[in-house]
Amino acid sequence: MKIKVCGMKEPENITQLLDLPVDFIGFIFYERSPRYADNPKFENWVHKNRQMFGKVKKVGVFVNAEIERILNAVHDYQLDYVQLHGNESPEYCQELKQYWDISTLHQAKIIKAFAVDGQFDFEETKAYQGWCTYFLFDTKNEQHGGSGVAFDWSLLQQYTGITPFFLSGGISEKSLDAIRQLKCPALYGLDLNSRFEAAPGVKDVGKLKNFMQQLG
C-alpha cells in the first residue's frame, strides 16, 4: 500500500516527513487552499534540496488551472505528478499528456481526482482511462479536498476500472480496521492530509509514523 501525504508547505516539516516511509508528497497549487504552497522562497528550497527527496515522488495539486500554469509549476518544482482536483475534462487530461509526450521538457504523470458522494457515477472515470496514471477518490465538498470527512467506502465496490486509485478523504488512525477490510483490487495507495495535521499544512509526524507502523 503506497502512502501519499498531501498539503505540505513547511521545509522543516517536509524534512521530518522524509524520514518516514512515504512514497508521494503533495504540494497544493490552489490559491484558495489554506495549504497553498507556491511561493519563490519555497520553490527555491525545493530546488536546492531536490536530492533529499530521493525516490519520493513530488505531486502538485491543481484545481481547474490553466495548462500553462501547470507546465510552469512542473518545470519549476520538477514535479513527478500533477493531481487534477477540479472539474478537468478527459480532453484536458489528453491535451496535457500529449504535450508531455512530444516535449523535451521535464514531464509529469497525471492523477485525476474525483469527488465522491452517493450520487457519483463511477462510469465517468472510463473516459479518463489511458490519459491518467492513477485516479484518486475523495469526499465531495466545496473546498476541493481537505475536508477531513470520509465518504461511504462501500461505494468503491462500484469501481470496476483498470486504473489504480488512491483513497482519500478523512483517513485517520481510526480508519485502520476499515482499510484492512477493503477488498478493492485497484486500490493503490492512501492519501493522508488533514486528519494528521497540527495546523493547516503542518503534519504531526508522530501521528503519521504511528499510522504507518500499524498499517504495516
N, C-alpha and C positions, 0 to 999 in steps of 0.2 A: 504494500500500500504506500503510494507516494504521498509526501507531505508538502503542501504549499502554504506558506504563511504570507498573508496579504496585508496591505496597508502599512508598510514600513516606510519610515521617513527620517529617523534619527540615526546618525552614523554610529554612535556608541551602542545603541540598542541592536543595530544590524550586526555589529562586530560580535556582540554576545550571542546573537541568534545563530551566527555561522559556526559556532562551536557545537551546535546540535545537529543531528542527522536530518536536516531539511533538504528537500530536493528542488524546490522552487521558492523564490522570494518575490513578492509583488509590490510594485510601486504604483501609486494611483496618480493618473494624469487628468483627473476630472476635477475642475476647479471648484465645484460646489461641495466636494467632499472634505470633511474635517481632517482627512488623512492625505490631502493633496501634497505631493512630494516635489513637484518640479520647480526648481529654482537654480540659479547659476552656482551657488555655493554647494548645493547637494550634487549637482551634475559633476562639478569638479572633483568632489570627494569620491564619487563612484568611479570616475575615470582614473584617478590616481591609485585607487585601491582595487582595480579590476582583477588583479591576480588573486586577491583574497577570497573572491567568490568561488574559485576553483570550479568544481563540477556543478555547483548550484546554479540553476537557470534563473535569469532575471526576466521578470514578466512586467510589462507595462499595461495598466488597466485604463481603457478609454471608454467614453460614453458618447456615441454619436459624433465623433470627431471628424474633422476634415482629414482626408487621406494624407495630405502634405504634412499635417501636424504629426501624424503617426510616423511617417517616414523620417521626419526630422528627429523625433524622440528615439526611434530605433537606432539611428546613427549616433546621436549624442551620448546615449546611455549604453550603447552596444547591447540592446535588448535581445534576448533569445526568443521571446514570445510576446505577442500582443493579445491581450484579452479584451474582447469587444463586449461591453456590458450594457449596451443600449438596444436600439431597435434596428441595428445594422442588417441590411438585406443580404440574401445569398449573393446577389450581384455585386454588392460592396465587397464581400469576402473574396469573391472571384477576382475582382479588379486588383485588390490588394495582393493576393497570392500571385497573380500573373505578373504584376510589376516586379516582385522579387525573383520570379522565375527567369526574367530576362535581364535583371540588373546585376551589376558587378559590385554594388554597394553591400554593406552588411545586411544580411537577410534575417528575418524572423518568421516563426511559425504562428499560426492563429489558434486561439482558444475562443470559441463563441459561447457566451453565457446566455442562458435562458431563464426568464423569471417564471417560476412555477407556483401555481395555485391549483385549486380543484378543477378549474376550467381549462387548464393548459392542455393543448393537444400535442402530444409528443411526435405526431406525424409531421409537424412543422420542421423538425430537425432534419428530415431526409433531404430537403433542398440544399442543406449546408454540407452534406457529406462530400468528401473529395476536396473541399476548399479549406477545411479546418482539421487540424491535427487532433484536437480534443474539444469536447463540449464541457460546459460547467452548468450545473443545475442549482439555482439559488432561489431563495424565497422571494416572491414578488412583493415589492414595496416601492414607494415613490422615490426613495433615495438611491435606487440602483445599487443595492447591496449594503452590507454593514449594519443590518437591522438587528442582529443578534437573535433572530427568531427563526426557528426551523419550520419547513413545510412538512406535509404528511409524506414521509418517506415510502409509504406503501405505494404511492403513485409511480415510483420508479419502475415498478413491475410492468408499466405500460410502455417502457422504452425497449424497443427491440432492434435498435440500430447497431451498427458495427463500429461506430466511432467511440473510443473510450471517453469516459467522462470523470470530472471532478465533482464531488458532492460538497455543497456549500450552504451556509445559512444556519446560524445558531448552534454550530457544533461546539461542544464544551466537554469537560471531563465527565459530565453526567451522561454523555452520549455514547460512551464506550460500549455498553451492552447492546444498544440498538444497532450500532455499527457492526458489531460482530455477528448479528443476526441477519444482516442484509445478504440477500442472495441475488446479486446483480453481476453477471459475468463481465459486463463492460465497465464496472466501477474501477477506476484507475487510481484515484487519489482523493485526499481530503483537503479542503480549502479552509484554513483556520484564520480567524480575524478577531472580531470584536469581543468574543467571549474570553479571550486571553489577554485583554488589554488592561493596563493600569490607567491609561488615558488614551484618547484617540491618536493612533499612530505609534503608540508606545506599548510594546508587548511585555507581559510578565514572563520572562524566560524560564523561571522556575516552574510555572504552571505548564508551559509548553513541554518542558523536559519531562515532567511527571506524566503528562498525557501520552507522549511518545513511548515512554518506558512501559506504560500499562497496555498500550496498543500492541506493542511487541513487533 
